[in-house]
């Protein structure tokens, strides 16, 4: 729970990236919503690419329908770096 709280409140990019990756390694489905916010952003803007990539990598460690949906949608992201990272994360997840 503490990592999810950190992900939601932290503003330092390096910390957010590491927390998102750690959550993915833990595979706790309760982190999906917090990771989604960092991956997708909001109406007001998107986080930097490094944060989005880490969030999608974290989502790749989640075995939920919502995480899968977000990853599938990210395959069409406008940012080529994000698309490539999602493809790589999905390949790594498969095997």
C-alpha atoms as a printed R data frame, in Angstrom:
   type eleno elety resid chain resno      x       y       z
1  ATOM     1    CA   UNK     A     1  0.000   0.000   0.000
2  ATOM     2    CA   UNK     A     2  2.867   2.386   0.775
3  ATOM     3    CA   UNK     A     3  4.246   2.057  -2.758
4  ATOM     4    CA   UNK     A     4  0.846   2.911  -4.221
5  ATOM     5    CA   UNK     A     5  0.671   5.988  -2.005
6  ATOM     6    CA   UNK     A     6  4.149   6.996  -3.161
7  ATOM     7    CA   UNK     A     7  3.182   6.534  -6.795
8  ATOM     8    CA   UNK     A     8  0.145   8.759  -6.337
9  ATOM     9    CA   UNK     A     9  1.931  11.568  -4.495
10 ATOM    10    CA   UNK     A    10  5.567  11.570  -5.632
11 ATOM    11    CA   UNK     A    11  6.701  14.192  -8.127
12 ATOM    12    CA   UNK     A    12 10.367  13.205  -8.562
13 ATOM    13    CA   UNK     A    13 10.584  11.395 -11.919
14 ATOM    14    CA   UNK     A    14 13.294   8.913 -10.907
15 ATOM    15    CA   UNK     A    15 11.358   7.881  -7.814
16 ATOM    16    CA   UNK     A    16  8.097   7.459  -9.749
17 ATOM    17    CA   UNK     A    17  9.852   5.278 -12.325
18 ATOM    18    CA   UNK     A    18 11.342   2.988  -9.674
19 ATOM    19    CA   UNK     A    19  8.091   2.736  -7.720
20 ATOM    20    CA   UNK     A    20  6.121   1.864 -10.874
21 ATOM    21    CA   UNK     A    21  8.623  -0.865 -11.732
22 ATOM    22    CA   UNK     A    22  8.539  -2.229  -8.182
23 ATOM    23    CA   UNK     A    23  4.750  -2.408  -8.244
24 ATOM    24    CA   UNK     A    24  4.908  -4.361 -11.484
25 ATOM    25    CA   UNK     A    25  7.330  -6.834  -9.947
26 ATOM    26    CA   UNK     A    26  5.008  -7.304  -6.976
27 ATOM    27    CA   UNK     A    27  2.075  -7.901  -9.328
28 ATOM    28    CA   UNK     A    28 -0.486  -6.542  -6.863
29 ATOM    29    CA   UNK     A    29 -3.685  -5.842  -8.826
30 ATOM    30    CA   UNK     A    30 -4.672  -3.083  -6.394
31 ATOM    31    CA   UNK     A    31 -1.961  -0.945  -8.046
32 ATOM    32    CA   UNK     A    32 -3.622  -0.923 -11.482
33 ATOM    33    CA   UNK     A    33 -5.541   2.337 -10.961
34 ATOM    34    CA   UNK     A    34 -2.496   4.230  -9.700
35 ATOM    35    CA   UNK     A    35 -0.365   2.897 -12.559
36 ATOM    36    CA   UNK     A    36 -3.073   3.832 -15.039
37 ATOM    37    CA   UNK     A    37 -2.995   7.447 -13.877
38 ATOM    38    CA   UNK     A    38  0.766   7.584 -14.453
39 ATOM    39    CA   UNK     A    39  0.566   5.787 -17.800
40 ATOM    40    CA   UNK     A    40 -2.368   7.569 -19.390
41 ATOM    41    CA   UNK     A    41 -2.340  10.922 -17.646
42 ATOM    42    CA   UNK     A    42 -5.380  13.135 -17.534
43 ATOM    43    CA   UNK     A    43 -7.319  15.659 -19.536
44 ATOM    44    CA   UNK     A    44 -4.723  18.247 -18.511
45 ATOM    45    CA   UNK     A    45 -1.715  16.394 -19.854
46 ATOM    46    CA   UNK     A    46  0.446  13.336 -19.901
47 ATOM    47    CA   UNK     A    47  3.396  12.499 -17.695
48 ATOM    48    CA   UNK     A    48  6.888  12.410 -19.226
49 ATOM    49    CA   UNK     A    49  7.636   9.412 -21.443
50 ATOM    50    CA   UNK     A    50  9.936   7.777 -18.863
51 ATOM    51    CA   UNK     A    51  7.132   7.715 -16.292
52 ATOM    52    CA   UNK     A    52  4.599   6.454 -18.815
53 ATOM    53    CA   UNK     A    53  6.958   3.688 -19.942
54 ATOM    54    CA   UNK     A    54  7.604   2.588 -16.346
55 ATOM    55    CA   UNK     A    55  3.879   2.627 -15.588
56 ATOM    56    CA   UNK     A    56  3.116   0.450 -18.592
57 ATOM    57    CA   UNK     A    57  5.949  -1.877 -17.600
58 ATOM    58    CA   UNK     A    58  4.345  -2.086 -14.174
59 ATOM    59    CA   UNK     A    59  0.970  -2.831 -15.729
60 ATOM    60    CA   UNK     A    60  2.549  -5.672 -17.687
61 ATOM    61    CA   UNK     A    61  3.121  -7.374 -14.331
62 ATOM    62    CA   UNK     A    62 -0.575  -7.247 -13.495
63 ATOM    63    CA   UNK     A    63 -2.898 -10.087 -14.421
64 ATOM    64    CA   UNK     A    64 -6.114  -8.100 -14.658
65 ATOM    65    CA   UNK     A    65 -8.421  -7.413 -17.587
66 ATOM    66    CA   UNK     A    66 -8.009  -3.637 -17.087
67 ATOM    67    CA   UNK     A    67 -4.210  -3.858 -17.195
68 ATOM    68    CA   UNK     A    68 -4.423  -5.918 -20.386
69 ATOM    69    CA   UNK     A    69 -6.821  -3.396 -21.923
70 ATOM    70    CA   UNK     A    70 -4.523  -0.480 -21.095
71 ATOM    71    CA   UNK     A    71 -1.536  -2.280 -22.596
72 ATOM    72    CA   UNK     A    72 -3.489  -3.128 -25.749
73 ATOM    73    CA   UNK     A    73 -4.555   0.513 -26.110
74 ATOM    74    CA   UNK     A    74 -0.968   1.691 -25.594
75 ATOM    75    CA   UNK     A    75  0.114  -0.268 -28.666
76 ATOM    76    CA   UNK     A    76 -1.504   2.603 -30.594
77 ATOM    77    CA   UNK     A    77 -0.015   5.415 -28.470
78 ATOM    78    CA   UNK     A    78  1.180   8.555 -30.254
79 ATOM    79    CA   UNK     A    79  4.603   8.271 -28.613
80 ATOM    80    CA   UNK     A    80  6.861   5.784 -30.424
81 ATOM    81    CA   UNK     A    81  8.943   5.231 -27.284
82 ATOM    82    CA   UNK     A    82  5.854   4.205 -25.341
83 ATOM    83    CA   UNK     A    83  4.642   1.890 -28.121
84 ATOM    84    CA   UNK     A    84  8.029   0.171 -28.318
85 ATOM    85    CA   UNK     A    85  8.245  -0.263 -24.544
86 ATOM    86    CA   UNK     A    86  4.756  -1.734 -24.382
87 ATOM    87    CA   UNK     A    87  5.539  -4.194 -27.178
88 ATOM    88    CA   UNK     A    88  8.703  -5.254 -25.341
89 ATOM    89    CA   UNK     A    89  6.849  -5.598 -22.024
90 ATOM    90    CA   UNK     A    90  4.157  -7.732 -23.629
91 ATOM    91    CA   UNK     A    91  6.766  -9.957 -25.264
92 ATOM    92    CA   UNK     A    92  8.592 -10.377 -21.945
93 ATOM    93    CA   UNK     A    93  5.323 -11.213 -20.198
94 ATOM    94    CA   UNK     A    94  4.540 -13.942 -22.726
95 ATOM    95    CA   UNK     A    95  7.683 -15.743 -22.259
